Amino acid sequence: EVQLVQSGAEVKKPGESLKISCKGSGYSFTSYWIGWVRQMPGKGLEWMGIIYPGDSDTRYSPSFQGQVTISADKSISTAYLQWSSLKASDTAMYYCARRARNVYDAFDIWGQGTMVTVSS
Amino acid sequence: DIQLTQSPSFLSASVGDRVTITCRASQGISSYLAWYQQKPGKAPKLLIYAASTLQSGVPSRFSGSGSGTEFTLTISSLQPEDFATYYCQQLNSYPRTFGGGTKVEIK
């Protein structure tokens, strides 16, 4: 079964660092882009960025460039989203998703989401 | 960035109704559009890509149309399990932006 399994919920304080993960299985992890999507409480979906684990080619939304870092470790089929200094406004659900390998590259497989709460 | 505007943002309908949701792009995106369904507490699910191609396993009551700047998602006969929020996403250029969503609720 093709799936993405994300790390568990996190509760952090402002200023702390955090790295959440997304592990792929059931397919060739290095052959598909993995993206990250933010959903703030009660709000819509926001495209953050995407990485190709095969060569770590990465693209960011201008809204998130410099605010987060996307990385991947292909040896363990895992993608990451990390913050160096969290803010309260980072409180959200974060989803990873696999981008389909065709010209219409929608997200065809999604992780279950990781809830990040940042509060003092 | 390409902006996607969905309308309506909220829709109240009954089981069996035909429902249409519109997504307008701020510039032409050919057929590079996808639709997703999200139920409360769940991850989004891909319904349609290439504006009108049904993802495997998605019921045929869902259909998509359009190209350029105007797109529609139609549910031909609303079922109880279809009450959810629907999002469009453009696949034409980075960043791959989403529309604001349309919440479909039971009348």
Chai-1 contact restraints between the chains, C-beta under 6 A:
chainA,res_idxA,chainB,res_idxB,connection_type,confidence,min_distance_angstrom,max_distance_angstrom,comment,restraint_id
A,G44,B,G100,contact,1.0,0.0,6.0,A-B,restraint_1
A,G44,B,G101,contact,1.0,0.0,6.0,A-B,restraint_2
A,L45,B,Y87,contact,1.0,0.0,6.0,A-B,restraint_3
A,L45,B,F98,contact,1.0,0.0,6.0,A-B,restraint_4
A,W47,B,P95,contact,1.0,0.0,6.0,A-B,restraint_5
A,W47,B,R96,contact,1.0,0.0,6.0,A-B,restraint_6
A,W47,B,T97,contact,1.0,0.0,6.0,A-B,restraint_7
A,R59,B,Y94,contact,1.0,0.0,6.0,A-B,restraint_8
A,S61,B,P95,contact,1.0,0.0,6.0,A-B,restraint_9
A,Y95,B,A43,contact,1.0,0.0,6.0,A-B,restraint_10
A,Y104,B,Y49,contact,1.0,0.0,6.0,A-B,restraint_11
A,Y104,B,A50,contact,1.0,0.0,6.0,A-B,restraint_12
A,Y104,B,L91,contact,1.0,0.0,6.0,A-B,restraint_13
A,D105,B,L91,contact,1.0,0.0,6.0,A-B,restraint_14
A,A106,B,A34,contact,1.0,0.0,6.0,A-B,restraint_15
A,A106,B,L46,contact,1.0,0.0,6.0,A-B,restraint_16
A,A106,B,Y49,contact,1.0,0.0,6.0,A-B,restraint_17
A,D108,B,L46,contact,1.0,0.0,6.0,A-B,restraint_18
A,W110,B,A43,contact,1.0,0.0,6.0,A-B,restraint_19
A,W110,B,P44,contact,1.0,0.0,6.0,A-B,restraint_20
A,G113,B,A43,contact,1.0,0.0,6.0,A-B,restraint_21
